Amino acid sequence: MTLPGAPHLARRGRDLYLEDCQLATLAQQHGTPLYVYSQASMLDALAAYQRALAGRPHLICYAMKANSSLAVLQTFARAGCGFDIVSGGELQRVLAAGASASKVVFSGVGKTRTEMRQALEAGVRCFNVESESELALLSQVAVELGVRAPVSLRVNPDVDAGTHPYISTGLKGNKFGIAHEQALAVYRHAAQLPGIAVRGIDCHIGSQLTEVAPFLDALDRILDLVEAIEAAGITLHHLDLGGGLGITYTDETPPSADELIAQLLARIDARGHGHREIVFEPGRSLVGNAGVLLTEVLYLKPGETKNFCIVDAAMNDLMRPAMYEAWMGIVPCTERDAPAVTWDVVGPVCESGDWLGRERELAVAPGDHLAILSAGAYGMAMASNYNTRGRAAEVMVRGHQATLIRRRESAAELYANERLID
Ligand SMILES: *Cc1c(COP(=O)(O)O)cnc(C)c1O
């Protein structure tokens, strides 16, 4: 039996397996909290995008902020994938994983002069510029280096993505992108700047989108602009349609990447833009369902109004529930014969917001291992050291093979950069 949204996660008898690796065994071998990823799941998710775009110029740029562990980046780089970065740190990281800068696009509202210089020196494919002042600074930095910066403007199409306000980015009043009404004027300005080479247009309207309609709305708004910009004599080579495709955490039914792209391409062709290179920047949909977070039950604390199941993973390991009130599946690694009880699954961190799941029916005992599902995206990447907790270890599985791709952080490493005063 496979679990929702995660084709490589299945129960065999009482035991949960990711590919051919038994999760309870991995938890014992490596300790908990432990992130475990299926490489096949990541490659399958990428293949769906690649298949849908086969036969036309395209580049898939994995939005690496979703999970930037080196072995994850290496997996995608070897499969021919490009990358969407949002900082100089991400640039260094992705190059260390073996990626080519020529397949990197650089997004983000607050690029610094130093980051711009690093990215120009590395030779990134494109900067997704989010404001007029950023454009001016980028031109200046490029001129100083004697180059032209390849640029797309990130346009805010003002469409409602119908997702959580913290992960919605394409509405007016949002910090991201250049307003649709101003975009043509900013393109005209960009075309005059000595350090800028206009390459394309970009948008990204939000995250965990589960409908096709907002993507199509945004596309129409972008194509209207493309037509106006080209009528003004400025050539655009590529259309970057961002990321944002959702995954199944509970009962969501997002379109598959194939379905979404087929509909977008049909619209692009119908409007006569089929010759353009298409770029996508998927993050969550490439890695989210590929990962689980394993945790051990420390204590059971039944109460009058609530029962608490206290586990060794916490909000510092997995922020999504505390930050977005996100619902994530929680299941035992090994099922036991006992009646289920309703538990709030909480971590050891000293915050009431430190919960991983509320009101979950589970048959558990101290020492059992639980798997938190769909934890491959915005899990480890958002982990912190709050409460001087070292970040979790990570394992990548490939069939029967399990490889430790990051060892657990020690407490001494956490204060290694600190100094006592005299
Ligand atoms: C975060 C982000 C993405 C990826 O979003 P997902 O929802 O993870 O697919 C793509 N592009 C930009 C500019 C982003 O900030």
The ligand as an SDF file (V2000), in Angstrom:
LIG
                    3D

 15 15  0  0  0  0  0  0  0  0999 V2000
   10.1510   29.8150   -3.8710 C   0  0  0  0  0  0  0  0  0  0  0  0
   10.2340   30.1650   -5.3040 C   0  0  0  0  0  0  0  0  0  0  0  0
   10.0040   29.1920   -6.2890 C   0  0  0  0  0  0  0  0  0  0  0  0
    9.5750   27.7810   -5.9580 C   0  0  0  0  0  0  0  0  0  0  0  0
    8.3260   27.7200   -5.3720 O   0  0  0  0  0  0  0  0  0  0  0  0
    7.6580   26.2880   -5.0810 P   0  0  0  0  0  0  0  0  0  0  0  0
    6.3420   26.6240   -4.5220 O   0  0  0  0  0  0  0  0  0  0  0  0
    8.5310   25.6000   -4.0890 O   0  0  0  0  0  0  0  0  0  0  0  0
    7.5830   25.5640   -6.3790 O   0  0  0  0  0  0  0  0  0  0  0  0
   10.1720   29.5470   -7.6100 C   0  0  0  0  0  0  0  0  0  0  0  0
   10.5330   30.8060   -7.9640 N   0  0  0  0  0  0  0  0  0  0  0  0
   10.7660   31.7770   -7.0520 C   0  0  0  0  0  0  0  0  0  0  0  0
   11.1610   33.1220   -7.5000 C   0  0  0  0  0  0  0  0  0  0  0  0
   10.6130   31.4900   -5.6940 C   0  0  0  0  0  0  0  0  0  0  0  0
   10.8270   32.4530   -4.7950 O   0  0  0  0  0  0  0  0  0  0  0  0
  1  2  1  0
  2  3  1  0
  2 14  2  0
  3  4  1  0
  3 10  2  0
  4  5  1  0
  5  6  1  0
  6  7  2  0
  6  8  1  0
  6  9  1  0
 10 11  1  0
 11 12  2  0
 12 13  1  0
 12 14  1  0
 14 15  1  0
M  END
$$$$
